[in-house]
Amino acid sequence: MQGEISVYGTDHCEDTTRTRRHLDELGIFYRYINIDKDDSAERKVHEWNGGKRITPTVVVSGSGITRRLSEPQNQELDQALEQQGMLPAA
């Protein structure tokens, strides 16, 4: 697999849990950053989301392109992964 996926979220966020579970079920490696424990990461999330603390914020990087997804639904995440060549086309 090419590229990198980072999930910025919190342990108590249901959407973060859903996103992480979805990536786990797909067998896709990702880095999880708990913004409750990382002030720098929390500042990034605020910056990326117009001053809002939106979790999860998922960063998908690969092929020279970086996409940030705020509270993505599984289908939106799958599309980003497919576009980056990280998920086989359906």
RODO-2510 file (C-alpha; in nm, 4 decimals, decimal comma):
residues 90
     n   res          X          Y          Z
     1     m     0,0000     0,0000     0,0000
     2     q     0,1225     0,3470    -0,0818
     3     g     0,0431     0,6571     0,1148
     4     e    -0,0399     0,7316     0,4708
     5     i    -0,3601     0,7661     0,6696
     6     s    -0,3903     0,9545     0,9969
     7     v    -0,7059     0,9577     1,2070
     8     y    -0,7297     1,2509     1,4471
     9     g    -0,9981     1,1777     1,7025
    10     t    -1,0906     1,0988     2,0593
    11     d    -1,1550     0,7730     2,2394
    12     h    -1,5068     0,8842     2,3419
    13     c    -1,6200     0,9899     1,9916
    14     e    -1,8585     0,7433     1,8260
    15     d    -1,7648     0,8641     1,4770
    16     t    -1,3945     0,8145     1,5508
    17     t    -1,4700     0,4613     1,6717
    18     r    -1,6753     0,3895     1,3571
    19     t    -1,4008     0,5196     1,1278
    20     r    -1,1294     0,3221     1,3039
    21     r    -1,3423     0,0060     1,2982
    22     h    -1,4058     0,0517     0,9255
    23     l    -1,0339     0,0887     0,8492
    24     d    -0,9570    -0,2130     1,0691
    25     e    -1,2185    -0,4210     0,8838
    26     l    -1,0623    -0,3186     0,5521
    27     g    -0,7213    -0,4216     0,6851
    28     i    -0,5805    -0,0755     0,6196
    29     f    -0,2988     0,0523     0,8389
    30     y    -0,3468     0,3997     0,9836
    31     r    -0,2001     0,6170     1,2540
    32     y    -0,4380     0,7185     1,5330
    33     i    -0,3775     1,0490     1,7075
    34     n    -0,5870     1,1115     2,0190
    35     i    -0,6324     1,4883     2,0268
    36     d    -0,7316     1,4743     2,3944
    37     k    -0,3695     1,3769     2,4643
    38     d    -0,1877     1,5779     2,1956
    39     d    -0,2283     1,9568     2,2101
    40     s    -0,0437     2,0096     1,8819
    41     a    -0,2752     1,7672     1,7025
    42     e    -0,5797     1,9353     1,8556
    43     r    -0,4592     2,2732     1,7244
    44     k    -0,4212     2,1212     1,3759
    45     v    -0,7774     1,9881     1,3856
    46     h    -0,9063     2,3324     1,4858
    47     e    -0,7044     2,4966     1,2080
    48     w    -0,8200     2,2505     0,9420
    49     n    -1,1853     2,2838     1,0442
    50     g    -1,2301     2,6585     1,0679
    51     g    -1,1752     2,6737     1,4439
    52     k    -1,3985     2,3745     1,5192
    53     r    -1,3026     2,0557     1,6993
    54     i    -1,4391     1,8032     1,4510
    55     t    -1,3617     1,4368     1,5078
    56     p    -1,2604     1,2365     1,3384
    57     t    -1,0555     1,4387     1,0967
    58     v    -0,8879     1,1948     0,8599
    59     v    -0,5819     1,2849     0,6548
    60     v    -0,5172     1,0661     0,3501
    61     s    -0,1834     1,1302     0,1776
    62     g    -0,0386     0,9645    -0,1278
    63     s     0,0652     1,0234    -0,4880
    64     g     0,1558     1,3827    -0,4017
    65     i    -0,2006     1,4598    -0,2942
    66     t    -0,3294     1,5123     0,0581
    67     r    -0,6998     1,5057     0,1407
    68     r    -0,8525     1,5978     0,4738
    69     l    -1,1921     1,4581     0,5561
    70     s    -1,3935     1,5893     0,8493
    71     e    -1,6307     1,3380     1,0055
    72     p    -1,6396     1,1288     0,6881
    73     q    -1,8980     0,8628     0,6288
    74     n    -1,7509     0,5241     0,5360
    75     q    -1,8403     0,5687     0,1683
    76     e    -1,6622     0,9069     0,1509
    77     l    -1,3552     0,7557     0,3174
    78     d    -1,3613     0,4604     0,0756
    79     q    -1,3703     0,7007    -0,2213
    80     a    -1,0673     0,8915    -0,0903
    81     l    -0,8795     0,5656    -0,0318
    82     e    -0,9679     0,4400    -0,3798
    83     q    -0,8557     0,7665    -0,5404
    84     q    -0,5205     0,7329    -0,3649
    85     g    -0,4850     0,3715    -0,4781
    86     m    -0,5174     0,2415    -0,1223
    87     l    -0,8396     0,0520    -0,1835
    88     p    -0,9200    -0,1630    -0,4849
    89     a    -1,1966    -0,0271    -0,7057
    90     a    -1,5317    -0,1909    -0,6353
***
